[in-house]
Amino acid sequence: MEQLLQRRGTRVLTRLLCAAERREVKARTNTARALAMCWAAKEAFVKALGCGFSAGIAWRDVGVVREANGRPTLIFSRSMKARLKQEGVGATHISLSDDGGQVCAYVILERRRA
């Protein structure tokens, strides 16, 4: 992420992050680490959805922000909210971790019962 930021500058933030994520990433002291956390969250989300980014999902359709207590939470574009509703996803859960320069994200999509 550090190399990506060096090559592309803050333009990469506009391309990959929704507005709420950009505000949070820019407020952090380590921009590369914050960007890596967002990237990992987005990758974990599309994997949990089972389709990847090649299925018409844009990077800014999903984001991760922190609640006041620091808990990460996923946020979605209108089109992604509609898709999740159509696919019966009632709740989303995310866990983020980083240590020693490594970042890990887990996403669970909870389907509504019929």
N, C-alpha and C positions, 0 to 999 in steps of 0.2 A: 504494500500500500504506500509505503514511503516513496518508492521508486515511481509508482503511478502518479502520485501527487507532484513529484519533482518534474516528471515529463509533461503532465497535463495541467498542472496547477489546479486552481479551485474550479475550473470548468468541469472537471470530473464530478464534482459535488452536484452541480446543476443537472448533469446528465443522469446520474445514478440515484439521487436522493430526492424524496418529496420535500416540500417546503419545511415541514415540521422537523424532519431529520436534519436538514441543512442547518437550521437554527441551533439544534442541539450539538451537532458536530463542530460547528464553528465556535461554540461556547466552551468546548473541551480544550484542555491544554495540549493533548496529544491527538491531533487531527487524524493522523494515519491509523492510530489504534481505534478511534471512534468509527472511522470509515470501515475498517476491517470488521468491527462488530455488526455494523449495518449490512455489509456484504454477506457475512455468514448467516444473519437472520433471514435475508431474502432468499439465499440459496436453500436453507433449511425449509423455508415455507414452500417453495415451488416443488421441492422433493416430497414433502408431506402431501401436497396436493396431487402429486403423481404425474406431473406433466412437464415440468421444467419451463424455462423462459421461451422455448421454441413454440409454445402453444398460444401465442398471442398475448403473453403477459409481458408488460413493460416493467423495467426496474422500479419506476415510481408508482406502480400499482400497489405495492406493499412497502410498508416502512416500519421501523421500530423506534419507539420513543420511550422515555422514562417517566413513570408517574412520580408524584412528589416524594414518595418514600424510596425512590430508586428502582422500583420494580419495572422491568421491561414489559412493554405491551405492543402488540402489532396494530397498525392502522392501515386502512385500505382506501383506495380510490373508489368512486361510485361504481365503476364497472366491475371492480373486483368484489365489492360488497354484493352486487347482483349475482355474480358468478357463484360466490360462496352460498348464497341463499338458494340458488338453483340446484347446487350440488348437495344441499341439505346440511351444510356445516353450521352448527349452532354456536360453537365457541372455539376460540383459538387460545393456545397456551404456548409460551416461549420461555426458554431458559438460555441464558448467555453466560459464558465463562471465558476468562482469559488469564493466562499465566505464562510467564517466560517467553513472551512474544508469539504465543499461539492463541488462537481464538476458536471457540466452539459454540455452536448454536443448535438447540433442539426445538422442534416445533411439533406440537400435537394439534390435530384438527379433530374436534369432537362433533360427531354427526348427531343431528336431532333424531330422537326415536320416532318411529312411524306410528 
